[in-house]
Amino acid sequence: MAAGLSLSPLAASAQQKGTTRATQPASAAAERDLRSFVDWVSDKMDKAETGARREWPGLMADFDRQSKRLDKATDSLSVQSRREYSAQKARYQAWSDEQQRLEAQEKQPETAQQAQNRLLNEQVAISRAPAADLPELYEHLLTNTREQRRQWTLQDWALASDVLTRLNTRYEKVRQQLTLEQRLRVRSLQGEFRTLEAARAGKEVYVR
């Protein structure tokens, strides 16, 4: 009886092919959804500086809808695609958090100290900062500037520039305590900030 119930090699092969055909459409659909999601996130990031924040509630609804669909289909994605999906979700979440911060800032402007803490990732008295800490503080400032600048208002830029000025003042007092490599790195970061700031100023003039 058991032998009668077992599948022949031909039948087993046919069943396996049927299962594969059923799996392939689901995988292809999930990959298409992922590509659409990646394009959508990139589009929103690009438009963030030109008013996407005004559409934020609708964007969040779109994000929730797309991510819920992909969350249910992650088993159909390749390992590489799952990593990309996680990275895109994290990218969008960072942008979303920044939009909430800006929205709150419009209601209650950020103080200079709050801006400094945010941009340097810590509370620090810059005027007393050890020389050895300065390269890392510049790194924090530039990392946050690169990541957040597309959403910054003129006030945000003014606050960030003020932080840079305070860092520069401290740097001039203690730079002889730094190695040549550290000094070159600091000068590079100083220049990068001013370049980004000038690019923003140029864009403001062009828009007007």
C-alpha positions in Angstrom: 0.0 0.0 0.0 2.8 2.4 0.9 4.4 1.7 -2.5 1.2 2.5 -4.2 1.0 5.9 -2.5 4.6 6.9 -3.3 5.2 9.2 -6.2 7.1 8.0 -9.3 10.2 9.9 -10.2 8.4 11.5 -13.1 5.5 12.6 -10.8 7.8 13.9 -8.1 9.7 15.9 -10.7 6.5 17.4 -12.0 5.4 18.3 -8.5 8.8 20.0 -7.8 8.5 22.0 -11.1 5.0 23.1 -10.1 6.3 24.3 -6.7 9.1 26.1 -8.4 6.8 27.8 -10.9 4.6 28.9 -8.0 7.6 30.3 -6.1 9.1 32.2 -9.0 6.1 34.6 -9.6 6.1 35.4 -5.9 9.8 36.1 -5.9 9.6 38.2 -9.1 6.7 40.2 -7.7 8.6 40.9 -4.4 11.7 42.0 -6.3 9.6 44.3 -8.4 8.0 45.8 -5.3 11.5 46.3 -3.9 12.7 48.1 -7.0 9.6 50.4 -6.8 10.3 51.0 -3.1 13.9 51.9 -3.7 13.0 54.3 -6.5 10.3 55.8 -4.3 12.6 56.4 -1.4 15.3 57.9 -3.7 12.7 60.2 -5.3 11.5 61.5 -1.9 15.1 62.1 -0.7 15.8 64.1 -3.9 12.7 66.2 -3.4 13.1 66.8 0.3 14.7 70.2 -0.2 12.0 71.4 -2.5 8.9 71.0 -0.3 8.4 67.2 0.3 8.0 67.9 4.0 4.7 69.6 3.3 3.5 66.3 2.0 4.9 64.4 5.0 1.6 62.7 6.2 0.9 61.4 2.8 4.5 60.2 2.4 4.3 58.3 5.7 1.1 56.6 4.5 2.8 55.6 1.3 5.8 54.3 3.2 3.6 52.2 5.6 1.7 50.7 2.7 4.8 49.7 0.7 6.8 48.5 3.6 4.0 46.3 5.0 3.6 44.6 1.6 7.4 44.0 1.4 7.5 42.9 5.1 5.1 40.1 4.2 7.2 39.1 1.2 10.7 39.2 2.6 11.0 35.4 2.4 10.6 35.7 -1.4 13.6 38.2 -1.6 17.2 37.2 -2.1 19.6 37.7 0.7 21.1 40.7 -1.1 17.6 42.2 -1.7 16.7 41.7 2.0 19.8 43.7 2.9 19.0 46.4 0.5 15.4 46.6 1.8 16.7 47.0 5.4 19.1 49.7 4.3 16.4 51.6 2.4 14.0 51.4 5.4 16.8 52.8 7.7 17.5 55.5 5.1 13.9 56.6 5.0 13.5 56.4 8.8 16.5 58.8 9.2 14.9 61.2 6.8 11.5 60.9 8.5 13.1 61.6 11.9 14.7 64.7 10.5 11.3 65.9 9.1 9.8 65.5 12.5 12.6 67.5 14.0 12.2 70.3 11.5 8.5 70.3 12.0 8.9 70.6 15.8 11.6 73.3 15.3 9.1 75.4 13.3 6.9 75.4 16.4 9.7 75.9 18.9 13.0 77.0 17.4 16.1 75.0 18.3 18.6 76.8 20.6 22.2 77.2 19.8 23.2 74.7 22.5 20.6 72.1 21.3 21.9 72.5 17.8 25.5 72.0 18.9 24.6 68.9 20.9 22.8 67.4 17.9 25.5 68.2 15.4 28.4 67.0 17.6 26.4 64.0 18.9 27.3 64.9 22.5 27.3 67.7 25.0 30.7 69.3 25.0 32.2 72.6 26.1 34.0 73.5 22.9 36.1 76.2 24.6 37.6 73.6 26.9 37.7 70.6 24.5 41.0 68.8 24.6 43.0 69.1 21.4 42.9 65.3 20.8 39.0 65.5 20.7 38.8 68.1 18.0 39.2 65.9 14.9 36.4 63.7 16.0 34.2 66.7 16.8 34.8 68.0 13.3 34.0 64.6 11.9 30.6 64.5 13.7 29.8 68.0 12.5 30.5 67.1 8.9 28.8 63.7 9.0 25.6 65.4 10.3 25.9 68.2 7.7 26.3 65.8 4.8 23.3 63.7 6.0 20.9 66.5 7.0 21.8 69.5 4.8 19.1 68.8 2.1 16.5 69.5 4.7 18.2 72.4 6.4 16.7 75.9 6.6 18.8 79.0 6.6 18.5 79.0 10.4 19.9 75.5 10.5 22.9 76.5 8.4 23.5 79.5 10.6 23.5 77.3 13.7 25.8 74.8 12.1 28.2 77.6 10.9 28.3 78.9 14.5 29.3 75.5 15.8 32.1 75.4 13.2 33.3 78.9 14.2 33.5 77.8 17.8 35.4 74.7 16.8 37.8 76.8 14.7 38.4 79.2 17.6 39.4 76.3 19.8 41.4 74.7 17.1 43.6 77.8 16.6 44.4 77.8 20.3 45.5 74.1 20.5 46.4 73.1 17.0 50.1 72.8 17.8 49.2 69.9 20.1 47.9 67.9 17.1 49.9 65.9 14.7 50.4 67.0 11.1 48.0 64.4 9.9 45.3 65.5 12.4 45.8 69.2 11.3 45.4 68.3 7.7 42.3 66.3 8.4 40.8 69.2 10.3 41.6 71.7 7.5 40.0 69.3 5.0 36.8 69.1 7.1 36.7 72.9 7.5 37.0 73.4 3.8 34.3 70.8 3.1 31.8 72.5 5.3 32.4 75.9 3.7 32.0 74.3 0.3 28.7 72.8 1.2 27.6 76.1 2.8 28.5 78.0 -0.3 26.7 75.6 -2.5 23.6 76.1 -0.5 23.9 79.9 -0.6 24.4 79.7 -4.4 21.2 77.6 -4.7 19.3 80.2 -2.7 20.4 83.0 -5.0 19.5 80.9 -8.1 16.0 80.1 -6.7 15.3 83.8 -6.0 
